[in-house]
């Protein structure tokens, strides 16, 4: 698939623009690697949702601080260009900016879900519509600051055991960049967090350690049930699952500093030393590598 893409690009650029062809080919090669992991071996099987799924994985890397927004957008742009060259049309095309977004921005508005009534409404509607696992992901994201992937792939029985024995869980599965098994990421378990863990464990399909069915891929879960749950989040006033992660961060920030987060108040009220210490703690609890990324969850320091 990678070779076919290179040939199509050479034809598109008339045998010239060698640097452009080489750059697009290299980036498209990363996309074909992704396709293989998704079980796709023929470009003809690539659909709009396939590219969007790739974009979500890139967005996760941007969020984790492991990839710049610019590079993620370049990767998606090369997919657009190369697929157009291969197909001879633009029937499959995505907006790089809308998929990977501006993950380095400073949050200026409070995220939905700080008020748990909103989450309870969304979760109840999801369960009424047969989306029990999506509801579990939303609740785990809110109570432990997890990413969607982490909530989906986490070893639920181990978490439950850790919660009862240690009062905290270590988030390792589904983390970005393979850091999960190298760096401890313990998050305390509150009573509402224990309730969320119990519901998730009861929701786990037979024969599974997590929220996926034994023969189900994470990508298909994202495209299916998790995507269907987004409408219920929005109806309850929560823009997306990621906002629940930010809601956790804002609540935790207030616990650590005894002041509401800057994105909630519109200004920094906490003592600057307390603010700095809280951001360092949140960097670890959220699974990030850079403390400045926390501004996209709780707001800036000005």
N, C-alpha and C positions, 0 to 999 in steps of 0.2 A: 504493500500500500504506500509505503514511504517512497519507493522508487517511482511508482506511478505518479505520485504527486510531483516529484521533481521533474519528470518528463513533461507533465502537463504545464508546469510553470515555465519550462524552457520554451515550449511551443507558444505559450501566452505572450512571453516577452521576445519572441522572434529570435531566440538564440543569443540575445544580448542581455544587458543589465545583470551581469554575473553576480554581483554582490547582493542584489535584491533576491535573485533566485536562490542563492545560497542561504540567505537569512531566512526566507520563507520556508525553504526545504528543511532547515534545521529545526525550526519551530514546529512545522507540521509533523516532523518525526516524533516529537513528544506527544502529539495528538494520537498518532498511530500506535504508540506504545500504550496509551490509555485505552484505545479501542481493543487491543489484544487482551488486556486485563479484563475488559468487559465482555469478552467472548466474541468480539466482532472481527472477522477476518476478511471481509469484502467491503470496499467503500460503498457499494450499492446498498448496503444495509444501514448506512448512516442516515439518521433522521434528525429533524430539528431538535427533538428531545435529547438526542445523543450529544450534540454540541452543547446544549444547555447543561447537561449533567457534567460535562467536562468543565464548563464555566463555573459550576458550583464548587468543584474541587479546587479550582484555581482561587476562587474567592476565599475558601477555607485557608489556603496557604497565605494569602494576603493578610487575612485576619490574624493568622498566627505570627505574622512578622517575618515570614520566611521568603516572601516574594514581594517585590514592589508592585504597586498598582500599574505602573507604566509597562513593566515586563509582562504582567498578566494580560493586559490589553493587547500588547504586541502578539502574544501567543494566539489569542482569539482572532485577531485581525488576519494573521497568517492562515488560520483555519478557513476563514471566510474567503480569502483570495484563492487558496489552493482548491477548495471545494468548488468554487466558481469555475476555475480553470478545468477541473476534472469533469464537471457536469455540463459545462457550457451554458449554465444559467445561474441565477441567484435565488433559487427556490429555498435553499437552506442558508440562512444568514442570521447572525446574532449581533446584538449591540454589546461590544466589549464593556463599555462604561456601565451599562445597566446591570450586567452580570457580575462584574468584579467590584464595581463601585469605588468609592473613595474611602478606603478603610482607615486612613490615617487622620480623618477629620476629627475635630473636637466636638463632642456631643453638646448641643445647646438646649435640647428639650428633654424632659423626663421621658423615659421609655414606658410603653404600655406594660402592664403587668406588675408594677410596684404594688398596686392595690390587688391583693389576691382574689378579690371578688371577680375581677375581670378574667383571671385565669380559671377560676372555678366555673364561670359561665361558659368559657370556650371549651374546657375539658368535658363538661356535662353534655354540651351539644355534640362534641366529637363522639363520645361514647353512645349517645342516642342514635348516631348515624353509623355505628359499627366501626369507628376509628379509634378503638381502645388503645392501640399502640402509639398512634400519633398523640393522643392525650397523655400517655406515659412519658413520651419524649418531652412534651411541653412542660410537664410538671418537674421532671428531672432537671431540665434547663433552668427553671426558675429557682429550684431549691438548692442546686449545687453549682450553678454557673457553668453548666456543661454546654458544649457544642452539640448540634444535632447528631453528628456522627458518634460522638462519645456516649451520648445517652442511648443511642441505638445499639452500639456494639459492646457496651459495658457488661462485665461478668456480674450478673445480678445477684446470684447466690453468694459470691465472694463479698460483694458490697454489703449484703444483708448481714453476713457473719461479722465483717469488720465493724459495721454500725453498732451491732449489739455488744461486741467485745471491746471496741476501742472508742466508740462514740464519733468516729470519722471514717470516711472511705477514701481509698487511694485510686484516683482516676488514671488508668493506664491504657485501656483499649481505645482505639479510635483516635488517639491523640495525633497531633501534627508532627511530622518530621521524625517519627520514631523515638521521640523523647520520653514517651510514657513509661517505658521499662527502664529508663536510665535515671530519671529524676522523679523523686517522690512528689506527689501532688495530693496531699491530704486535705480534705474539706470536711469541716465539722458537720455532724448530723443533728438537726433540730427536730422537734416533734413533728412538724409538718414535713420535714425531709424524710423522716422515717415512714410517715404515711405514704409519701410518694414512692419510696422504695418498695413498700409492701404491695402497692397497687401495680407497680411495674413488674414485680416478681410474679404476681398472680396473672398478669397479662402475657407473660412470656409464653410463646408457643411450645407445645409438647416437643421434647427432644432438643430444645435450644437452651443455650446459656445466656442469651440476650433477647432482644426484641425482634430479631429476624426469624422467619421460618427457616428450618434446616436447609432447604434448597433455594432460598431466596438470596439475592445479592443486595448489597446496600443501595446500589444505584437504582434498582427496580423499586425498592421501598421508598426512596426519595421521590421518584417519579409518580408513584402510586399513592399509597396511603398518606405519607407525610405531606405531599403536595395537596391532597384533598383537605387536609386539616387546616391549611393556611386560611381558607375562606372563613372558618369558624373563629380563628384568632382575630382576623380583621373585624368581624362582626362584633367581637367583644372589646374592640378598641386596642388590640395589640397588632402592630404592623407585621411582625414576623417572629419566628422562633428566636432569632438572635436578640430581639428586644427583651426576651425573658432572661437571657444571660446578662444583659445590661441591668435589668431590674434586680437581679441577685447582687450585682456589683454595687448598685446604689444603696441597697439595704445594708450590705456588709460595710460599705464606706461609712454609713451613719453609725453603725455599731462601733466601728474602730475609732472614729473621730468625735462622736457625739454631736455631729452636725450633719445636716442634709447635704447630699452631693451637689456640686456646683450646677449641674445640668437641671436640678430640681429648683434651686433657689435663684439661679441666674447670676450668682456670684460666689466666690470662695469665702466661706464663713469660718472654716476650721483653721486652727493654728497651723502654720506652714510646716512645722516639724511633724505634727500629727498627720497632716495631709500627705506628706512625703512617705511616712511610714505605712500609712494605709495603702498607698499606691504600690509600694513594694510588696506588701502582703498580697494584694489583689493580683499583681503580676504573676505570682506563683500559683495562687488559687485558680486563676483563669487559664493557666497553661501557656503564658506568653513568655517571650524571651527578652522583651524590652518594656521598661516601665512606662515609656511615653505612650504606648498603645492604650493604656488604661484611660486616657483622656477621651477615647471614643466610646467609653462606657459610662463614665461619671462626670465628664466635663473637664475644662481646663483649670489652670491654677491662677488665673488672673481675676 
